[in-house]
Amino acid sequence: MSLVRLERVSKSFPGKKKVLDDVSLEIADKTVTSFLAPTGYGKTTLLRIIAGVEKPDQGRVYFGESDVTDVPTQKRNVAMVFQSFALYPNMTVYENMASPLNLMRLPRTEIGEGVRKQAESLGIQNLLSKYPHELSGGERQRVAIGRALVKGADVFLLDEPLTNLDYKIRESMRMELKNIFKEIEGTIVYATPDPREVLAISTHVALIQNASIGQYGPALEVYNKPKNVDVGTYFGYPPMNLIECTLAEKGDRLFLRLFGDLDLDVTHLKEYFHDEQSCIAGLRPNDLRLENGAASGMLSFSPRVLLSEVIGSETIVYLQYRDKELQMLVPNIIGREGETVLVSFKPENLYIFGKKSKKLITKFTKH
């Protein structure tokens, strides 16, 4: 059983405010759960507490039904991959990968078989005689992952393993990790500041906000139904566009007014708004469409293109409409700086948050 449970875990460091404050979380057996937050928000500290490298100031850590809070790292059967790779520079790839098995005092033949099998699964069998300084960043990362996997741990902890890799290698490694994770018989906890990694490889996500868990659940469920503005904007790339809007009554109809001139009938959602007079509408950049205004049921407006930023085969288009700047993600390469373009979106892709509470009121639905 590789279930990991944290009960009211808190941690502070001298001269700093609390890094973790009353964190409670249950990570299911054989899932891939990502801790998502910017750098410095406690992801690494939480991993180190699970590993036993750090001890919480208060709270308990459980593996299955066993309280492991006071159990040393070497007895927890965990494996950890660090952001810095942490390979032994004076050891070959084979020796690096064999090091945890040597500590377990396994027979030499068993160690050799385990290393070679894991190296083949990662496609690094031809690197076993090389030293870390002879490897590329992507190759070093594969070795670090292989060293963790060869141990056959119950819980695998990965601390921003792709952060130090360049863009192209990160893209390919995401897919490799997803395939690797499918074969692992254990629970995987993955720390990252990148929402794209979460969506690519994770079954579950825990967003860390204000030293605690802001929202936890299946990754796609959290992505599709963020509980507040902060979750909605951070869990997505590029960040969700936020548009201040007002509620306007016309006879017996209720409308949500965006940009001061774009009205959306929300009469059928009236029960959700209570006494709200103003809201924040959230719209993801990938839900905006370029020049598709003729499509049935879509709302359109005509912003000016400020800048086009090409990222791989996609383009982030920076737009301005009235006094509002927006981002649109286009699945091809375009330019058009300075032009006025027609942009459309489906109302069903609109999130409506309370302006004061910042909590999700509802996602727009059809009548």
C-alpha positions in Angstrom: 0.0 0.0 0.0 1.5 3.3 -1.1 -1.2 5.7 0.1 0.4 8.9 1.5 -1.6 10.9 4.1 -0.6 14.2 5.6 -2.5 15.3 8.7 -2.3 19.0 9.8 1.4 19.4 8.8 3.0 22.7 9.5 6.6 23.9 9.0 8.5 27.1 9.6 12.2 28.1 9.2 14.1 30.7 11.2 13.5 34.2 10.1 10.7 33.2 7.7 6.9 33.0 8.0 5.3 29.6 7.9 6.2 27.7 4.8 3.4 25.1 5.4 0.4 25.8 7.6 -2.0 23.0 8.6 -1.7 21.0 5.4 -3.9 17.9 5.3 -4.0 15.8 2.1 -4.5 12.2 1.1 -2.6 11.0 -2.0 -4.1 7.8 -3.3 -2.1 4.6 -4.0 -0.6 4.4 -7.5 -1.5 7.9 -8.6 0.6 10.7 -10.1 0.0 13.8 -7.9 1.6 17.1 -8.7 2.2 19.8 -6.2 1.7 23.0 -8.2 3.0 26.4 -7.1 5.6 29.1 -7.8 9.1 28.7 -6.5 9.3 29.3 -2.8 5.8 28.2 -1.9 6.7 25.0 0.0 6.6 22.3 -2.7 10.1 21.0 -1.9 9.6 21.3 1.8 6.5 19.1 1.5 8.4 16.5 -0.5 11.2 16.5 2.0 8.7 15.9 4.8 7.2 13.0 3.0 10.7 11.6 2.4 11.7 12.1 6.0 14.5 14.5 5.3 12.6 17.3 7.1 10.5 16.8 10.2 7.3 18.8 10.5 6.9 21.3 13.4 3.5 19.7 13.9 1.3 17.2 12.2 1.7 13.6 11.2 2.7 11.7 8.0 1.3 8.3 7.2 2.1 5.6 4.6 -1.0 3.5 4.4 -2.0 3.0 8.0 1.5 3.4 9.4 2.6 6.6 11.1 6.1 7.3 9.6 6.6 10.8 11.0 9.5 9.6 13.1 10.7 6.9 10.8 14.1 7.7 9.2 14.4 8.2 5.4 16.2 4.9 4.8 13.4 2.9 6.3 10.5 4.6 4.4 11.2 3.0 1.0 11.0 6.3 -0.9 13.0 7.4 -3.9 13.7 11.1 -4.7 14.7 12.8 -7.9 16.2 16.3 -7.3 16.0 19.4 -9.5 19.8 19.4 -9.6 20.0 15.7 -10.7 22.5 15.1 -7.8 24.6 12.5 -9.7 27.9 11.4 -8.3 30.5 13.0 -10.6 33.2 10.4 -10.0 30.9 7.5 -10.8 29.8 6.1 -14.2 26.2 6.0 -15.1 26.1 2.3 -14.2 27.7 3.0 -10.8 25.2 5.9 -10.1 22.2 3.8 -10.9 23.6 0.8 -8.9 24.3 3.0 -5.8 20.9 2.5 -4.1 21.0 -1.2 -4.7 24.5 -1.4 -3.3 23.3 0.2 -0.1 20.6 -2.5 0.1 23.5 -5.1 -0.2 21.9 -7.0 -3.0 23.8 -9.7 -4.9 26.0 -8.3 -7.7 24.2 -10.2 -10.4 20.8 -8.9 -9.2 22.2 -5.4 -9.2 23.5 -5.7 -12.7 20.2 -7.1 -14.0 18.2 -4.4 -12.3 20.4 -1.6 -13.7 20.5 -2.9 -17.2 16.7 -3.5 -17.3 16.0 0.0 -16.1 18.6 1.5 -18.5 16.9 -0.2 -21.4 13.5 1.1 -20.5 14.9 4.7 -20.4 16.9 4.2 -23.6 20.2 4.9 -21.8 21.8 1.5 -22.0 24.6 2.9 -24.3 25.5 5.4 -21.6 26.3 3.0 -18.7 30.1 3.4 -19.0 30.0 7.2 -19.3 30.5 9.8 -16.5 27.9 12.6 -15.8 30.1 15.4 -17.3 30.0 13.5 -20.6 26.2 13.6 -20.7 23.6 16.2 -22.0 21.1 17.7 -19.6 18.4 15.3 -20.8 20.7 12.3 -20.5 21.6 13.3 -16.9 17.9 13.6 -16.0 17.2 10.1 -17.4 20.0 8.7 -15.3 18.7 10.5 -12.2 15.2 9.1 -12.8 16.7 5.6 -13.5 18.6 5.6 -10.2 15.4 6.4 -8.4 13.3 3.8 -10.3 15.8 1.0 -10.0 15.3 0.9 -6.3 11.6 -0.2 -6.7 10.3 2.2 -4.0 6.7 2.5 -2.8 6.7 6.3 -3.1 8.6 8.3 -5.8 9.2 12.0 -5.2 10.3 14.2 -8.0 11.3 17.8 -7.3 11.0 20.0 -10.4 12.9 17.4 -12.5 12.6 19.3 -15.8 13.3 22.8 -14.6 17.0 22.9 -15.6 16.3 21.4 -19.1 15.9 23.6 -22.2 12.5 24.0 -23.9 12.8 21.3 -26.5 14.1 18.7 -24.1 11.4 19.5 -21.6 8.7 18.9 -24.2 10.0 15.4 -25.1 10.8 14.5 -21.4 7.1 15.2 -20.4 6.0 12.5 -22.8 8.7 10.1 -21.7 7.8 10.7 -18.0 4.2 9.9 -18.7 5.2 6.6 -20.3 7.6 5.8 -17.5 5.0 6.6 -14.8 2.5 4.1 -16.4 5.0 1.3 -15.7 5.8 2.3 -12.1 4.1 0.2 -9.3 4.1 3.0 -6.7 2.8 6.4 -5.8 4.4 9.3 -7.6 4.5 12.9 -6.1 5.8 15.5 -8.5 6.6 19.1 -7.7 6.5 21.7 -10.5 5.7 25.4 -11.0 4.6 24.6 -14.6 0.8 23.9 -15.2 1.7 22.3 -18.6 3.6 19.5 -16.8 0.7 18.9 -14.5 -1.8 18.5 -17.4 0.7 16.3 -19.4 1.6 13.8 -16.8 -0.6 14.0 -13.6 -3.7 12.2 -12.5 -4.2 14.6 -9.6 -3.1 18.1 -8.6 -2.7 19.9 -5.3 -2.3 23.7 -5.7 -0.4 25.2 -2.8 -1.6 28.7 -1.9 -0.9 30.7 1.3 1.2 27.9 2.8 -1.8 25.4 2.5 -3.7 23.4 -0.1 -5.8 25.8 -2.2 -7.5 23.0 -4.2 -6.9 19.3 -4.6 -8.5 16.8 -6.9 -8.2 15.0 -10.3 -6.2 17.3 -12.6 -8.7 17.8 -15.3 -11.5 18.4 -12.8 -9.5 21.1 -11.0 -8.6 22.7 -14.4 -12.3 22.7 -15.6 -13.7 23.9 -12.3 -11.2 26.1 -10.3 -12.7 27.1 -7.0 -11.3 30.7 -7.1 -9.6 33.2 -9.3 -6.1 32.3 -8.1 -6.5 28.7 -9.0 -8.0 29.6 -12.4 -5.2 32.0 -13.3 -2.3 29.9 -12.1 -3.5 26.5 -13.4 -3.3 27.1 -17.1 -0.9 28.4 -19.7 -1.0 31.2 -20.6 -2.9 32.4 -17.5 -6.6 32.9 -17.6 -7.8 36.3 -18.8 -9.8 38.2 -16.2 -12.4 40.6 -17.2 -14.3 42.9 -14.8 -18.0 42.8 -15.7 -21.3 44.1 -14.3 -24.8 42.6 -14.1 -27.6 44.6 -15.8 -31.3 44.0 -15.8 -33.4 44.6 -18.9 -37.1 44.0 -18.0 -37.2 40.5 -16.6 -33.9 39.5 -18.1 -30.5 39.5 -16.5 -27.3 40.2 -18.5 -23.7 39.9 -17.8 -21.9 42.9 -19.5 -18.3 42.4 -20.6 -16.0 45.2 -21.8 -18.9 47.6 -21.3 -20.7 46.7 -24.5 -20.9 42.9 -24.8 -24.0 41.4 -23.2 -24.6 37.8 -22.3 -28.0 36.6 -21.2 -27.6 34.9 -17.8 -31.2 35.0 -16.7 -31.3 31.2 -16.3 -28.3 31.5 -13.9 -29.9 34.2 -11.8 -30.1 32.1 -8.6 -26.3 31.9 -8.5 -25.7 35.7 -8.3 -27.7 36.6 -5.2 -26.9 40.3 -4.5 -23.9 40.5 -6.8 -23.7 43.7 -8.8 -20.3 43.1 -10.4 -18.2 40.0 -11.2 -15.0 38.8 -12.7 -15.3 36.8 -15.9 -12.5 34.3 -16.6 -11.7 33.2 -20.1 -8.8 30.9 -21.0 -6.5 32.1 -23.8 -6.9 28.7 -25.7 -10.7 29.3 -25.7 -10.4 32.4 -27.8 -10.7 31.9 -31.6 -9.3 34.1 -34.3 -11.8 35.3 -37.0 -14.5 32.8 -36.3 -17.4 35.1 -35.6 -19.7 33.5 -38.1 -19.9 30.3 -36.0 -23.3 29.9 -34.3 -23.6 30.7 -30.6 -20.3 32.5 -30.3 -19.7 36.0 -29.0 -17.3 38.3 -30.9 -15.3 41.5 -30.4 -12.6 43.3 -32.3 -9.3 43.9 -30.4 -6.0 45.1 -31.8 -3.0 42.8 -31.9 -0.2 44.2 -29.7 2.4 41.5 -30.0 2.7 37.9 -31.2 5.1 35.6 -29.3 5.9 32.3 -31.1 6.5 29.4 -28.7 7.3 26.2 -30.6 4.4 25.6 -33.1 2.0 27.9 -31.1 1.7 31.6 -30.8 0.6 33.7 -27.8 -1.1 36.7 -29.2 -1.4 39.8 -27.0 -4.5 41.8 -27.6 -6.0 45.1 -26.5 -9.7 45.8 -26.5 -10.8 49.2 -25.1 -8.7 49.5 -21.9 -8.2 45.7 -21.4 -5.2 43.6 -22.4 -5.8 39.9 -23.2 -3.9 36.9 -24.3 -5.0 34.4 -26.9 -3.2 31.0 -27.7 -3.3 30.1 -31.4 -2.2 26.6 -32.5 -0.1 27.9 -35.4 2.4 30.7 -36.1 1.0 34.2 -36.9 2.1 37.8 -36.8 -0.3 40.7 -37.5 1.0 43.2 -34.9 -1.0 46.4 -35.1 -3.9 44.9 -36.9 -7.5 44.9 -35.7 -8.8 41.3 -35.8 -12.1 39.5 -35.1 -11.9 37.3 -32.0 -14.7 35.0 -30.8 -15.4 32.6 -27.9 -18.1 30.2 -26.8 -20.1 31.5 -23.8 -19.8 28.0 -22.3 -16.1 28.6 -21.8 -16.7 31.6 -19.5 -16.0 31.3 -15.8 -17.8 33.8 -13.5 -16.2 34.7 -10.1 -17.4 37.0 -7.4 -15.5 40.3 -7.5 -15.2 40.5 -3.7 -14.9 36.8 -2.7 -12.9 35.8 -5.8 -14.7 32.5 -5.5 -16.2 30.7 -8.5 -19.9 31.5 -8.7 -20.7 29.4 -11.8 -19.4 28.4 -15.2 -21.8 29.6 -17.9 -24.1 27.0 -19.2 -26.8 27.1 -22.0 -30.5 27.4 -21.2 
